[in-house]
Amino acid sequence: MKDFKWPQRLVFPVLMSIYMSFLMTGLITWINTGVEGDFFARWWRAFYLAWPIAFLLVFFGAARIRALSERIVGGS
């Protein structure tokens, strides 16, 4: 697999972390507290706290996880 170019090394974790944290915080906020009242305020708070953590996890972990998945499925 060809190595990512530098802009993609930054754009991928930004997009992946936004996608995952947006959906996960929304779903977990909904499950834990319901959609009444100040749902969007609670969701926003959870998202803006979770996104930087998710970004760092994806930025520093994506290559390792990709390599591990290739080893598991027998890739090169």
N, C-alpha and C positions, 0 to 999 in steps of 0.2 A: 504494500500500500504506500502510495506516495505521501511524503510528509506534507502537512499543511503549510501554506505560505503564512507569513507573519500576520497580515490583516485577518485571515481566517482563524488564526489561533486566538485572536481576541474577540472577533465577531461571534464565533460559535459558542463560547461560554456565556457571552452576554445574552444571546438569544435563547439558549437552552436553559439558563438559570431563570430568565424572566418567565419563560413558558412553564417550567416545572413549579416554581414558587408561586406564580399567579394561580395556577390550577389547584395545587395542593393546599395553599392557605385558604382559598375560597371554599374548597370542599370540606376541609377540616373545621373551618369557622362555621359553616352551615351545619355540619353534623353536631358540633359541640354546643352551639348557641341558637341555632335556628336562623330564619331569615327576617325576623321581626325587628322593629325599632332601628337601631343604629348599625345594622348588619354591614353596610358598606364602609362605615368608619372603622369597625372592628376588623374587617377584611383588609382594608388599606394598612392599618397598623401592623397586622400580622405580615402582610406582603413586604412593606418597607423594612421590617426587621429581618425577614427571611431572605430577601433577595441578595444582599451582599454576601451572606454566608453561603448561599447556593452558588453564587458566582465564583467565590474562592474555591469551593469544593470541585466545581466543574473545571475551572481553569487549571488547578493543580492535579486533578485526578483523572481527567478524561483520557489522557494518553495511557496511563497505567491500566485503566479499566478496559480500554480498547485492546491493549496487548494481552490482558488476561482473558478476555472473551475470545481472541484469536487462538490462544493456547488451548482453551477449553474445547472449541469446535474444530481444532486441528488445522488452523490457518498457518501461514508461514510467518 
